[in-house]
Amino acid sequence: MENNDKNFTGSIPEFYDTYLVPLIFEEFADDLATRIMVESPNSILEIAAGSGVVPRALGAKIAADVKYTITDLNQPMLDYAKQKQPKNPNISWQQADVMALPFEDNAFDAVVCQFGFMFFPDKIAAMKEVKRVLKPNGELIFNVWDCIENNVFADLVTQAASQIHPENPPLFLERTPHGFYDNDAMRKTLQDAGFKSIIIQDKVAMSTAPSALHAAKAYCHGTPLRNELEALGEGSLDQVTQAAADWIAKFYGKAEVAAQIQGFVITAS
């Protein structure tokens, strides 16, 4: 993983939440929130919370006595998420690295993570930390994206960027968000970390945007792909964004566009 793959800084959090969240994250967040509430946990830890799409879905569902701790490695993302969340005395916010969680052993009934697993540099070590802070019989619920070929707009953006920069193709989307989808590898990682009951389910949805340009901006401006594009020279970000919009429009039109997104939902206890 490139160092910049984890840098959600500058204007990325706002673009991420404004463009990317409604495009691909909201339905998956609602799904995770529903699954968590089935378990009726009294204490929940969220890791890699991003701009707060799961907290907005889950915060409205939890009972008044449930403790909900929300964390992210990137303070700018956490700050953005906090300002978007209605105040709740049972919700706390803390910058935290999943590789060294600042919590006691056996502290939480459930740990939730929306599309963060792929960013962890040592996935077994990260999952061992999660297991450490979970209570006996506690549950981890998280999701990951399937391969980029099964996520149409991300694939088209990557193809457009690679055409503009064939000598140094910007592959953030393929490399990281869509880089850990092998079910056997996921299962082995969790088993190596000490989890015993593991269920992996696929989830297919539709990604919808008001225009092809909106979808292109979501990926080019609202993810660390932006860092990669800006490093390729002045004007590269705008050039690739427009090329990606043109590619999406070629297949889906310039007005409202919709295409498949696919991921996996994993529960482990």
C-alpha positions as CSV (number, residue, x, y, z in Angstrom):
1,M,0.0,0.0,0.0
2,E,1.3,3.5,-0.9
3,N,1.8,5.9,2.1
4,N,-0.8,8.3,0.7
5,D,-3.5,5.7,0.5
6,K,-4.5,6.4,4.1
7,N,-4.3,10.3,3.9
8,F,-7.9,11.6,3.9
9,T,-6.8,15.3,4.4
10,G,-7.5,18.7,2.9
11,S,-10.8,18.9,1.1
12,I,-11.0,15.1,0.7
13,P,-13.4,14.6,3.8
14,E,-15.9,17.1,2.4
15,F,-15.8,15.7,-1.2
16,Y,-15.9,12.1,0.3
17,D,-19.1,12.9,2.3
18,T,-20.8,15.0,-0.3
19,Y,-20.1,12.9,-3.4
20,L,-19.0,9.4,-2.4
21,V,-21.1,8.6,0.6
22,P,-24.5,8.9,-1.2
23,L,-23.0,7.2,-4.3
24,I,-21.7,4.0,-2.6
25,F,-21.7,4.0,1.2
26,E,-25.2,4.8,2.6
27,E,-27.0,1.5,1.7
28,F,-24.1,-0.5,3.1
29,A,-24.0,1.6,6.3
30,D,-27.7,1.0,6.9
31,D,-27.1,-2.7,6.4
32,L,-24.3,-2.7,9.0
33,A,-26.4,-0.7,11.5
34,T,-29.3,-3.2,11.1
35,R,-27.0,-6.2,11.7
36,I,-25.5,-4.6,14.8
37,M,-28.9,-3.8,16.4
38,V,-29.9,-7.5,16.0
39,E,-27.2,-8.3,18.5
40,S,-28.5,-5.7,21.1
41,P,-25.0,-4.7,22.3
42,N,-24.5,-2.4,25.3
43,S,-21.2,-1.1,24.1
44,I,-20.0,-0.6,20.5
45,L,-16.7,0.4,19.1
46,E,-16.4,1.7,15.6
47,I,-13.0,1.7,13.9
48,A,-12.1,3.6,10.7
49,A,-15.4,5.6,10.9
50,G,-14.5,7.9,8.0
51,S,-16.9,10.8,7.6
52,G,-19.4,9.2,9.9
53,V,-21.9,7.5,7.6
54,V,-22.3,4.5,9.9
55,P,-22.6,6.7,13.0
56,R,-25.4,8.7,11.3
57,A,-27.2,5.4,10.6
58,L,-26.5,3.7,13.9
59,G,-26.7,6.6,16.2
60,A,-30.4,7.0,15.6
61,K,-31.0,3.4,16.4
62,I,-29.2,2.7,19.6
63,A,-30.9,2.8,23.0
64,A,-30.2,5.7,25.4
65,D,-28.0,3.5,27.6
66,V,-25.7,2.1,24.9
67,K,-22.1,3.3,24.9
68,Y,-20.9,4.0,21.3
69,T,-17.2,4.9,20.8
70,I,-16.3,6.2,17.3
71,T,-12.7,6.3,16.1
72,D,-10.7,6.9,13.0
73,L,-6.9,7.2,12.3
74,N,-7.4,10.5,10.4
75,Q,-8.3,13.4,12.7
76,P,-9.7,15.5,9.8
77,M,-12.2,12.8,8.9
78,L,-13.1,12.3,12.6
79,D,-13.6,16.1,13.0
80,Y,-15.8,16.2,9.9
81,A,-17.9,13.2,11.1
82,K,-18.4,14.7,14.6
83,Q,-19.7,18.0,13.3
84,K,-22.3,16.1,11.2
85,Q,-23.5,13.9,14.1
86,P,-26.4,15.1,16.4
87,K,-25.1,15.4,19.9
88,N,-25.6,12.4,22.1
89,P,-24.0,12.0,25.6
90,N,-23.5,8.3,25.0
91,I,-21.5,8.8,21.8
92,S,-17.7,9.5,22.2
93,W,-15.1,10.4,19.6
94,Q,-11.4,9.5,19.7
95,Q,-8.6,9.4,17.3
96,A,-7.2,5.9,17.3
97,D,-5.0,3.5,15.3
98,V,-6.5,0.0,15.0
99,M,-2.9,-1.3,15.2
100,A,-2.8,-0.1,18.9
101,L,-6.3,0.5,20.2
102,P,-6.3,2.7,23.4
103,F,-8.9,0.6,25.2
104,E,-8.8,-2.1,27.9
105,D,-9.2,-5.8,27.2
106,N,-12.8,-7.1,26.9
107,A,-14.3,-3.6,26.7
108,F,-16.9,-3.9,24.0
109,D,-19.8,-6.1,23.0
110,A,-19.4,-5.3,19.3
111,V,-16.9,-3.8,16.9
112,V,-18.0,-2.4,13.6
113,C,-15.9,-1.3,10.6
114,Q,-17.2,0.0,7.3
115,F,-14.8,-0.4,4.4
116,G,-11.7,0.1,6.6
117,F,-10.3,-3.4,6.7
118,M,-8.4,-3.0,3.4
119,F,-6.4,0.0,4.7
120,F,-4.9,-1.8,7.7
121,P,-1.2,-2.4,7.0
122,D,-1.0,-5.7,9.1
123,K,-4.5,-7.2,8.9
124,I,-3.8,-10.1,11.3
125,A,-2.3,-7.7,13.9
126,A,-5.3,-5.4,13.5
127,M,-7.8,-8.2,14.0
128,K,-5.9,-9.4,17.1
129,E,-6.3,-5.9,18.5
130,V,-10.0,-6.0,17.7
131,K,-10.3,-9.4,19.4
132,R,-8.5,-8.1,22.4
133,V,-11.0,-5.3,23.1
134,L,-14.0,-7.5,22.4
135,K,-15.8,-9.1,25.3
136,P,-16.0,-13.0,25.3
137,N,-18.6,-13.9,22.7
138,G,-18.5,-10.3,21.4
139,E,-18.9,-9.8,17.6
140,L,-17.0,-8.1,14.9
141,I,-19.1,-6.9,11.9
142,F,-17.4,-5.3,8.9
143,N,-17.6,-5.0,5.2
144,V,-15.1,-4.9,2.3
145,W,-15.5,-4.2,-1.4
146,D,-15.4,-7.0,-4.0
147,C,-12.9,-6.8,-6.9
148,I,-12.9,-3.5,-8.9
149,E,-14.3,-5.3,-12.0
150,N,-17.6,-5.8,-10.0
151,N,-17.8,-2.1,-9.0
152,V,-18.5,-0.4,-12.3
153,F,-17.8,3.3,-11.7
154,A,-14.6,2.7,-9.7
155,D,-13.4,0.5,-12.6
156,L,-14.2,3.0,-15.3
157,V,-12.5,5.8,-13.3
158,T,-9.4,3.6,-13.0
159,Q,-9.4,2.8,-16.7
160,A,-9.7,6.5,-17.6
161,A,-6.9,7.5,-15.3
162,S,-4.7,4.7,-16.7
163,Q,-5.3,6.0,-20.2
164,I,-4.2,9.5,-19.3
165,H,-1.2,8.2,-17.4
166,P,-0.2,4.9,-19.0
167,E,3.4,5.2,-17.9
168,N,2.4,5.6,-14.2
169,P,-1.2,4.5,-13.9
170,P,-3.0,5.8,-10.7
171,L,-4.2,2.5,-9.2
172,F,-5.3,3.6,-5.7
173,L,-8.9,2.3,-6.2
174,E,-7.8,-1.1,-7.5
175,R,-4.9,-1.4,-5.1
176,T,-6.5,-0.5,-1.8
177,P,-10.3,-0.2,-1.5
178,H,-10.7,-3.1,-4.0
179,G,-7.5,-4.9,-3.0
180,F,-8.7,-7.4,-0.4
181,Y,-11.7,-9.3,-1.5
182,D,-10.5,-12.9,-1.6
183,N,-12.9,-14.8,0.8
184,D,-10.4,-17.5,1.7
185,A,-7.7,-14.9,2.5
186,M,-10.2,-13.0,4.7
187,R,-11.3,-16.1,6.5
188,K,-7.7,-17.2,7.1
189,T,-6.7,-13.7,8.4
190,L,-9.6,-13.8,10.9
191,Q,-8.7,-17.4,12.0
192,D,-5.1,-16.5,12.4
193,A,-6.2,-13.6,14.7
194,G,-8.2,-16.0,16.8
195,F,-11.7,-15.6,15.5
196,K,-13.6,-18.9,15.3
197,S,-17.1,-18.3,14.0
198,I,-16.9,-16.5,10.6
199,I,-19.7,-15.8,8.1
200,I,-19.0,-14.1,4.8
201,Q,-22.0,-12.9,2.7
202,D,-22.0,-11.0,-0.5
203,K,-24.1,-7.8,-1.0
204,V,-24.9,-6.3,-4.3
205,A,-26.5,-2.8,-4.7
206,M,-26.8,0.0,-7.2
207,S,-24.6,3.0,-7.2
208,T,-26.6,6.1,-8.4
209,A,-25.4,9.7,-9.1
210,P,-27.2,12.7,-10.6
211,S,-24.6,12.9,-13.4
212,A,-21.5,11.2,-14.8
213,L,-19.4,14.1,-13.6
214,H,-20.7,13.7,-10.1
215,A,-19.7,10.0,-10.0
216,A,-16.2,10.9,-11.4
217,K,-15.7,13.6,-8.8
218,A,-16.7,11.3,-6.1
219,Y,-13.7,9.0,-6.8
220,C,-11.2,11.5,-8.1
221,H,-11.7,14.2,-5.5
222,G,-13.2,12.3,-2.5
223,T,-10.6,9.6,-2.0
224,P,-6.8,9.4,-1.7
225,L,-6.8,8.9,-5.5
226,R,-6.7,12.7,-5.4
227,N,-3.3,12.6,-3.8
228,E,-2.0,10.2,-6.5
229,L,-3.4,12.4,-9.3
230,E,-2.0,15.7,-7.9
231,A,1.4,14.1,-7.6
232,L,1.4,13.4,-11.3
233,G,1.4,17.1,-12.1
234,E,-0.6,20.3,-12.2
235,G,-3.9,19.8,-13.9
236,S,-3.9,16.1,-13.7
237,L,-6.7,15.9,-11.2
238,D,-9.1,17.9,-13.4
239,Q,-7.9,16.1,-16.5
240,V,-8.6,12.7,-15.1
241,T,-11.9,13.7,-13.5
242,Q,-13.2,14.9,-16.9
243,A,-11.9,11.8,-18.7
244,A,-13.5,9.6,-16.1
245,A,-16.8,11.5,-16.5
246,D,-16.6,11.0,-20.3
247,W,-16.0,7.3,-19.8
248,I,-19.0,6.9,-17.5
249,A,-21.1,9.0,-19.8
250,K,-20.1,6.8,-22.8
251,F,-21.8,3.8,-21.2
252,Y,-24.5,5.4,-18.9
253,G,-25.2,8.8,-20.3
254,K,-24.4,12.3,-18.8
255,A,-27.6,12.7,-16.7
256,E,-28.5,10.4,-13.8
257,V,-26.3,7.3,-13.9
258,A,-26.6,4.0,-12.1
259,A,-24.4,0.9,-12.0
260,Q,-23.6,-2.1,-9.9
261,I,-21.5,-2.0,-6.7
262,Q,-20.7,-5.2,-4.8
263,G,-19.1,-6.1,-1.5
264,F,-18.9,-8.6,1.3
265,V,-20.3,-8.4,4.8
266,I,-18.4,-10.4,7.4
267,T,-19.3,-11.3,10.9
268,A,-16.9,-13.0,13.3
269,S,-17.1,-13.9,17.0
